[in-house]
Amino acid sequence: MFGVAYESETLCLIAHHNLTAIDEAAPRLRGPARADGVPEVLDYCTGKSSPAHLPNRRPIMKSVPDIPDTPTPAETVALRMIEAVNERDFDALDDLIAPDVVRHCAATPDIEVRSLEQFKAFLHRDLASVPDAEQELNLMFSNGPLVAAHITYRGTQDGPMGPFPPSGRKVEIPFIGILRVEGGKIAEIWAEWDNLSALVQLGHFPPEPKME
């Protein structure tokens, strides 16, 4: 995804919180290490600084509190979509999502989304199950037209969810979303989360034993 080798390697190490490996990889990352042994490229990738030996470019990774005042056009579209969904302003999605958007999600294999209208139908179906659903953005970074986000989904299951009856319980799970923006609109979506974790929190798993 990332065109520069040290960026890709550092992101993998950060994701695994492997500071020892980061330290050992410092020579390959073409940069000096800080006093604590962590190469300055880590600060660069997380947006804390721009060491002199690295190209003069915006950080490739940032946390939500550090989102710049001027996000990229693709990031702006992604942020507006999250806001519209949280505010239930589905009409605003007409300006943010392509009419022929395609959504990929192994967590919902029975739901096909190949149009904006199908995407809205999916959102309405989700809200019927979890009326107070909200999405909290934890992390976002982008590369050209691709935007990746780590989001926390939370809410209360007051409606049926597929074969599962309303539980009245709260659920809070993280999910990963990747968006491809084309012509100022989201043209493709990838989303993944842990269904088992959600079912456990809602009391649907493990299933209750059948009475003989």
Secondary structure in CASP SS format (residue, H / E / C, confidence):
PFRMAT SS
TARGET T0000
AUTHOR 0000-0000-0000
METHOD secondary structure of the structure
MODEL  1
M C 1.00
F C 1.00
G C 1.00
V C 1.00
A H 1.00
Y H 1.00
E H 1.00
S H 1.00
E H 1.00
T H 1.00
L H 1.00
C H 1.00
L H 1.00
I H 1.00
A H 1.00
H C 1.00
H C 1.00
N C 1.00
L H 1.00
T H 1.00
A H 1.00
I H 1.00
D H 1.00
E H 1.00
A H 1.00
A C 1.00
P C 1.00
R C 1.00
L C 1.00
R C 1.00
G C 1.00
P C 1.00
A E 1.00
R C 1.00
A C 1.00
D C 1.00
G C 1.00
V C 1.00
P E 1.00
E H 1.00
V H 1.00
L H 1.00
D H 1.00
Y H 1.00
C H 1.00
T C 1.00
G C 1.00
K C 1.00
S C 1.00
S C 1.00
P C 1.00
A C 1.00
H C 1.00
L C 1.00
P C 1.00
N C 1.00
R C 1.00
R C 1.00
P C 1.00
I C 1.00
M C 1.00
K E 1.00
S E 1.00
V H 1.00
P H 1.00
D H 1.00
I C 1.00
P C 1.00
D C 1.00
T C 1.00
P C 1.00
T C 1.00
P H 1.00
A H 1.00
E H 1.00
T H 1.00
V H 1.00
A H 1.00
L H 1.00
R H 1.00
M H 1.00
I H 1.00
E H 1.00
A H 1.00
V H 1.00
N H 1.00
E C 1.00
R C 1.00
D C 1.00
F H 1.00
D H 1.00
A H 1.00
L H 1.00
D H 1.00
D H 1.00
L C 1.00
I E 1.00
A E 1.00
P E 1.00
D E 1.00
V E 1.00
V E 1.00
R E 1.00
H E 1.00
C C 1.00
A C 1.00
A C 1.00
T C 1.00
P C 1.00
D C 1.00
I C 1.00
E C 1.00
V E 1.00
R C 1.00
S C 1.00
L H 1.00
E H 1.00
Q H 1.00
F H 1.00
K H 1.00
A H 1.00
F H 1.00
L H 1.00
H H 1.00
R H 1.00
D H 1.00
L H 1.00
A H 1.00
S H 1.00
V C 1.00
P C 1.00
D C 1.00
A C 1.00
E E 1.00
Q E 1.00
E E 1.00
L E 1.00
N E 1.00
L E 1.00
M E 1.00
F E 1.00
S E 1.00
N E 1.00
G C 1.00
P C 1.00
L E 1.00
V E 1.00
A E 1.00
A E 1.00
H E 1.00
I E 1.00
T E 1.00
Y E 1.00
R E 1.00
G E 1.00
T E 1.00
Q C 1.00
D C 1.00
G C 1.00
P C 1.00
M E 1.00
G C 1.00
P C 1.00
F E 1.00
P C 1.00
P C 1.00
S C 1.00
G C 1.00
R C 1.00
K E 1.00
V E 1.00
E E 1.00
I E 1.00
P E 1.00
F E 1.00
I E 1.00
G E 1.00
I E 1.00
L E 1.00
R E 1.00
V E 1.00
E E 1.00
G C 1.00
G C 1.00
K E 1.00
I E 1.00
A E 1.00
E E 1.00
I E 1.00
W E 1.00
A E 1.00
E E 1.00
W E 1.00
D C 1.00
N H 1.00
L H 1.00
S H 1.00
A H 1.00
L H 1.00
V H 1.00
Q H 1.00
L C 1.00
G C 1.00
H C 1.00
F C 1.00
P C 1.00
P C 1.00
E C 1.00
P C 1.00
K C 1.00
M C 1.00
E C 1.00
END
